[in-house]
Amino acid sequence: MARYDNILEIEPNRNGEGLRIGIVMCRFNTDVCEGLLAACTAELLRLGVASQDILIATIPGALEAPLTLKTMAQSGKFDGLVALGAVIRGETYHFEVVSNESAAGISDVGLETDVPIANAILTTENDDQALVRMQEKGTDAAQVVVEMINLLKRLSR
């Protein structure tokens, strides 16, 4: 439904049929990451992405995500990528380093490669916050990556 007369508006398209999706999942904070993965893959399938068009690569932690995503993006095998993980605050400054560097690296990969990346690496104060958010963020990541793939395809026509 158009909101403005005589102005074209591109509506969100979450049809995942025929899309190839790569998922990078951190193994650090495994319970949360597995929850993110379960929610993400279930939503991708619901959106029409075929199971054989999804590849899951596991990595040690969030700092390894940018390089892995860049390698996957440059392979030409994926229409979009998803980063899943959980960085939970500890007692040292390491939380900020991991959170900031992984997020910046993931953004850089998307901008450098023109492959959309849904970043669902949670950054929380504690385990409880991460467990509460994993279902919603995993689902959101699937929706975001499919919508962004379709939007970028439409804009490049």
N, C-alpha and C positions, 0 to 999 in steps of 0.2 A: 504494500500500500504506500503510495507516494505521499510524502509529507509536504512537499513544496510543488506548486504548479510550475510546469515547464522546466523542472530540474530533474535530471536523471539521478536516481539513487540506487546503488547496488545493494540488494538485499542479502543478508547472510545466507550462505549455502553450506549446509552441513551434510551433503551427500558424499559419503566416502567411497562409493563404488569405483573400483579401478585404481584407487590411490595406493601407493606403496609407502609404508611408514616404517621408519627406524626408531627404535626406542633404546635409550641408554639408561640403564638403571644402576645406581650406586649400591654396593653391598654393605656399606657402613650404615648402621641403624637398620638392619635387615627387616625387622618386623614392619616398620613404617614403609620401607621401600617396596616390600612385597604387597602391602595394602594399596599403595599408589599404583603399582603395576596391575594388580587385579582389577581395580576400578578403571584404569586407562584402557586396558585391552577389552574389557567388557563393553565399554562405551564405543571404542573403535568398531567392534563387531556390530553393535547396535546401529551405528551410523552407516554400515554397509561395506566397511573395509574387510576384505577377505582374509582369513587367518593366514593363508600362504603368502600374503602381501605384507606381513608384519615380521620384522626381525628384531629380536631383543639381544642387546649386547650388555653384559654386566661388567662393571668396573669397580675398582676398590673404593673410590670416594669421589666427592664433588669436584676436586681439583683436576681429576682425570677426564671430566666430562667435555670440556672444550676441545681438546685434541681428538678425542674419540668422535665427537660430533662433526668436527671438521673433516676427518678422514671419511666418514660416512657421507657427508654432503658432497665432497669432491668425487666420490665414486660414481655419481650419476645414477645410482640404483634406487634413490628415494625421492619421493615428492615432498616429504616433510619429515621432521624429526621431533622427538620428545625427549626431554631430560627429566629423569625422576630421581629424587634423592631426599635426604633429610640431614640438615646441619642443625644440631641442637646445641644451644649455648652451654658452655662449660665454665670453668673457673679462670680461663686464660683468654688472652687476646686472639688466640687461634680461630675462634668462632668468626670474628670480623674478617680476618684474612680469607678464610675459606669461603664465607658467604659472598664477600665483595668480589674476590678474584674469579670465582666460578661464574657468578652472574655476568660480570663484565666480559669474560671470555666467551660465554654462550652468546651474548648479544653480538659480539664481534664476529663470531662464526656466521651467524645469520646474515649480517650485513656484508661480509666478504664473499659469501657463496650464493646469496640470493635464494637460499633454501629456508623456508619457514621453520622455526624451532619454537615449540611450546616448552617454556621453562617451568617445570613443576618440582624444582628442588626447594623443598620447604626450609625455611629458616625460623626456628621457634625457640622459645625460652626454655622449654622442657619437653619431656617425652609425652606428657598428657596432651599438650597442644598439638603435637605432631600427629598423634593417634586420632584426635578429633578431626583434623583437617585432611587426612590422607584420602578418604573416599571422595570428598568433594573436589580436591585438587587433581586427583587422578582422572576423574570424569571431565573436569574443566580442560585439562591438558589435551585430551582426545578431541574435544569439541573445538578448541582453539586451533590445533594443527590442521584439522580438516577444513575449518572455515578459512583460515589464512591461505592454504593451498589454493582453494577455489577462488578466493578474492584476487590473489596475485595472478592466477591464470587469466581471470576476467580482465584485469587491468592491463595485462600485456598483450591483449588482442588488438 
